[in-house]
């Protein structure tokens, strides 16, 4: 699996003692946890500490407001932040049940993950489709990031299969036929198929209005795109 949602920020203060050298984001989902946002924080070197990695996972489970936990591994090729680093990060980025890192804010609404770019901007600048190097892919695999669904500005990966979406002239299309899956889009309450396992069918939409992508693979993975906001949730039906 190669989730590909990345962004680099200029140096940001986390606390008086901790600064960020790099931030990346991964948006994924699975049937048990729903959608979750992972924030990869590379902390800048400081006195007595080298650059180190902290991975913060913000998940939206059903009937929960959102939970934050830190992920780390015993992988000697990486320097991981300690509990003091994690505490400093949590104090800065988490306010009650809202996560905020730079221009990105994540919150939960009845089990749905809401990711907002503020001030309003292009989601492609937050989740551009950039390949991850082998080292980051290895970390993600060892962190057991779900291969079910991952999201990038240009498309989805479902069960490790890429489904790149293109939107030209108000037409949403994918070259994939989604073998064994079903894909669709809803706008203004009308659900239209994008792929049914044997063929792909372009769909006309109004880009200025919100629309929801659906990927049905046992469960229905739903992602609403509305300007600079994404809302993701998992349920039984689209």
N, C-alpha and C positions, 0 to 999 in steps of 0.2 A: 504494500500500500504506500502511496506517495501523496499524502494530503499536501495541498499546495496553496495554503492561504498565508501570505507573508506580508509584513510591512516593516520597514526600518524607520525608526524615529531618531531625531537628533537627541543629544544627550539630555536626559530628563532627571530631575531630582526625585528620589523616592523618599529620602529622609535626609537629615543633616549629615548622615554618615554613609549613605548608600546612593549610588547613581546608576542609571541605566546606560549601557553602551549600545544595546540592541534590543528590539522587541519584535516578536513574530506572533502570528495568530493562526490557530487551527480551529475550524468549526466542523464538528462531526456529530453523529447521532447513532444510537442503537436502541433496540426495543425496550431494554430495561431502564436506561437512564434518560431517554429522550435526547434532546440536543444539549450539547455542552461546548463551551468555548475554552480552549487552552491557550494560555498566554505564556510564551517562552521569553523569559527575561534574562538577558546577559548583564550581570552587574559589573560595573567598571572596577578596575583595581583600586585598592585603597591601602592605607598603612597596615601592614601585616597580613593583607589578604590579596590574592591574585584575582583576576577576572573569574567569575563563577556563574553557573547556570541555576536558575530557579524556575520551575514549571508550576504555574498556578492554574488549577482546573475549576471552572465555574460551571456547575451543572444545574439544570432545571428538572426536577423530578415531579411527578404528579402530586398535587396538593402541597407542594413545598415552595417557599419563596426564593430558593436558590442557596446553594451550598458552595463553599470554597475549600479546597484542599490542595496540598502541595504534593507533587509527585517527584520522586527521586529514586535513583538506582545506585547500586554498588558497581559502577563502571569506572575503572581506574583511569581511562583515557579522558575523562571529563572531571572538572572541578565543580562540585555542587555546593550551593549555598547552605549555610548552617541554619540552625533554628533561629538565631538572631536575625539573619538575613530574611528568613521567611516572615518573622514577626514584623520587621520593618516594612516589608512589602505589603503585608496584609493591612497594617495600620494606614498606609497611604492609599492603596487602591480599593479597599473595601469599606463602604459606608452602609452600615446595616445590611441590606440584601442587594446592594448595587455595586458592581465592579466598574471602575473607571481607570483606564490607562491611556494617557494622552488624549487623542481625539475619539477614542472608542469607549462606549458605555454599554455594559451588559446588565440586564435585569430579568426577572421572571414575572410572568403574568399567567396565573392559573396553570402552571406547568409548562408554559411556552417560553422559550428563550427569546428575548428581544435584544438585538444588537443595534446600536444607534451610533452614527458618526456625527459628531458635533464640533464646530458648526456644520450644517448640512454640506456634504461633499459627495464625491463620486465613490461608490463602494469599490470600484476597481482599484482605487488607490490604497484601500485597506486590505482587500483580498485579491491582489493581482495573481495571475496564474504564472508563478515562477517555480521551476523545479527545485526540490530540496536536494542538497548534496547527500552522499551516501551516509555520512556520519549522523545527520539529523534523521534520516529515514531509520537508521538503526536504533536511535533513541526512541522514536515513536513506536517502533515494533516492540521494543522491550517494555515500554510503558503501556502496552496492550491497548493502544488507541483503536477504537472500533473501525473495522474495514467496511461496515455497512454502508454508511453515507458520509462523504466529505464534500465540502463546498468550496468553489472558487468563483471569481468574478465571471468567468466564461462558461461555467458548467459544473456538473456533479461527477463524483465517482461513486458508483454503487457496486458493492461486492467486488471492489478493486477494478471494475470496468469503467473506463472514462466515457462520459456522455457530454461532449462539449456543446453548449447551446450557443446559437448565434441569433442576433436580433438585427435585422436589416429591413428598413422600410416598414417597420411595424409588424414584421413577420418573425415569429419565434420558431426555430427549427433545430433539429438534431440529426446528424447523419446515422446515429445508432438506431437499430430496430428494437433494442432492449429485449433480447432473447430471454424468455422466462420471467420477464417483468412487465409492468405496465407503467407508462408515463403520461402525464396530462398537465393541463394548465387551466386554472379557473380565473375568470375576470368578470366582474359585475354579476356574480352568481351563476355563470354558465361554465360548465366543465367540458373541455374539449380534449380529445386524445392527441398526444404527441408521438407516441410509439406504442405498439401493441404486441411486440414480440416478433412480428413478421414484416412490418413496414413502419417507416417513419412518416409523419404527416405534418407539414408546416401549419402553424396556427397564426392567424392575424390577431394582434392585440394592440391596445393603445398604450405605448410606452410611458406616457405621463400619468397613467392610472395604476394603482396597485394590482398586482397579479400574484397568483400562488402556483408554484410548481409542486407536483405530486409525483412521488416515485413509490410504486406499490410492489413491495417485495416481502410478502407475508404480512407485514404491517404497512401502513401508509406513512411515508415520510413527507412532511409538508413544509414548504418554505415560502413565505410571503415576502415579496420584494416591493417596497414602497419608498421610492426616493432613496434616501440614505439610511433606511432602516430595514433590517431583516428580522422576521419572526419565524421561528422554527418549532415544530412539535411533531410528535409521533402518536398516531391513534390507529384504530382498526379500519377506518374508512377515510377516503379523501374528503 
